[in-house]
Amino acid sequence: MSIDKQIQKEFYEKIPLLVEELNKRLIERDELSRLVVLAMLSKNHMFLIGERGVGKSKTVELVNGAIKDSTFWQLQINKDTKIKELYGKKRSMDDGTVSYEAKRSLLNTHYGVLDEMYKGRGNLLNGLLELLVDASYTSGDGIKRKTPLLAVFGTSNEYPTETRMLPFNDRFTVWYEVKRIQEPKNRIKFYAGDYLTTPIENQYFSIEDIEYISVAKENISIPMDIIELFDSITTALITQKVKTSDRKYGRVLHGMIRVSAYLNNRECVDISDIFLLLHTAWHDDVEKDKVKRVVFEKIFGNAEEIDSRIVTCKQNMEETDSFKNKHIYKYLNNTIEIDGINKQEMYDRIIGVADKAYREYQDILNELISLDKKWHENKEIEALLQRNHFISNYTQNAITPAMLEMIQELSQTVEKKIIDLHTWYSNNQTLFDYQGNVQKNKGRVA
């Protein structure tokens, strides 16, 4: 199907309204809220790390309440949790099939929260892994059955480290660390009870909407430059030993990122959507730092590298100044006549030096222009981030205000040198022109 722009626009306008309602009930959880909304609307599993009482499960429950016809189920897992607590009570039927009975379980809910998920034992986790793959399970009769499950939210007080948990790294698309309230004013707001405790009254989306979004996202195109950027970032992450599979990267790009573009009222993915890698490409705190560094450097640039390029431009300008002044400075004011029997040869050498200096200045200016262009590109990316419903307003720090000032000052200086040389050459295109200009200057002095 093609994109229905009216429906897409309605979805787009609902996102900030839902986030606003969440922010009335949760303090300092704006980014978490946006990511939970995206995970639920895009049918992606999410893993939340954080101390008890920081709002991990509460956020999921609140978003679920804003989805019409949605069901929600939560289970606290420990080493004694049995598979029947996930699936329900197993029952063998007369026809040889097997069913599970429970008022509510992971088999008959849309969204589930599994607190302290990694404390479960092997058979429990194996059963869960099958569900996370394609929302289906195989019972004792060998029949594979589909469930209405859309997304599971696993939680943990700490980063999982056991090797038996590695398969889950690939199944949970989104990873997010929920920290305690950081800002003093927000802690005061929390202790003062300055937030709503009621459920969200309006239902902004429905299960039917989510299924519609799942199909509609297939019409979102991914430009080749975005694919190449995505490949560049993921290749760098592989080099950095970030252990995210190609399968997961593909799911992120063609699934969640496309949904992000669709719900941001666009027909194609843009660079702001790629920042979702900050929440999908890592599985521990070490990887998280690596991912942030790589994503920011690949998109905004490397501050040390850019600073080095600025310094090199300044050094090259000074070297060209020195070369020019050493060889032709006294001729640039048209005050010294070219003497001797090889006047033309001397003139040609002067022109050669001037031409070399001109080209070097032009190369320096081109480099400075590219740096200035990069700064403007970064500001445009910041503007895209501000418009993206699911991404924080990240700002670039690759080109600082001081660096930009240096770029602009050097550009003005080099540009003047280029203009001066061009003007001099235009007025001294032949030896005859040069000698004539010298005589004119002498006449003015006289």
Buried (B, 14 or more C-beta within 10 A) or exposed (E): EEBEEEEBEEBBEBBEEBBEBBBEBBBBBBBBBBBBBBBBBBBBBBBBBBEEEBBBBBBBBBBBBBBEEBBBBBBBBEEEBEBBBBBBEEEEEEEEBBBBEBEBBBBBBBBBBBBBBBBBBEEBBEBBEBBBEEBEBEBEEEEEBEBEBBBBBBBBBEBBEEEEBEEBBBBBBBBBBBEEBEEEEBBEBBEEEEEBEEEBEEBBBEBEBBEBBBEBBEBBEBEEEBEEBBEEBBEBBEEBEBBBEEEBBEBBBBBBBBBBBBBBBBEBBBBBBBBBBBBBBBBBEEBBEBBBBBBBBBBBBBBEEBBEBBEEBBEBBEEBBEBBEEBBEEBBEBEEBBEEEEBEEBBEBBBEBBEBBBEBBBBBBEBBBEBBEBBEBBEEBBEBBEEBBBBBEBEBEBBBEEBBEBBBEBBEBBBEBBEEBBEBBEEBEEBEBBBBBBEEBEEEEE
